[in-house]
Amino acid sequence: MAKPLTKKELEKFRELLEKKRASVLENAKKTLTDHMVLDPNDLPDEMDLASSEYLQSFEFRLRGREKVYLSKLDLALKKIDEGSFGICQNCEEPISKKRLEARPETQLCIRCKEAQERDEKAYG
């Protein structure tokens, strides 16, 4: 069973989460300024236009995933403020420090996450 986190560890995780959050936001800003402009006059033929539209669609899907990731980061930061960070939302046991270091935004301990993945695999 994992031990509760110290204040120093919580601050370390807060810094890590805030860095990840800033990185996601920076990527989103970069996408808006660099990748979301599609000018047909810059593209000589239909194949170039189709390729550019595909890449733009791909960028939108990536940003959609980052939006979900950003909400997980925000929730983890909120949990630090509330004092419930590092507690599994299913079994309410402390999440191991090693797991939090790998995925600080996680909501589940490794045991509950493995059970969730088995259920998803079994029930599709």
Secondary structure by P-SEA (a helix, b strand, c coil): ccccccaaaaaaaaaaaaaaaaaaaaaaaaaacccccccccccccaaaaaaaaaaaaaaaaaaaaaaaaaaaaaaaaaaaaaccccccccccccccaaaaaacccccccaaaaaaaaaaaaaac
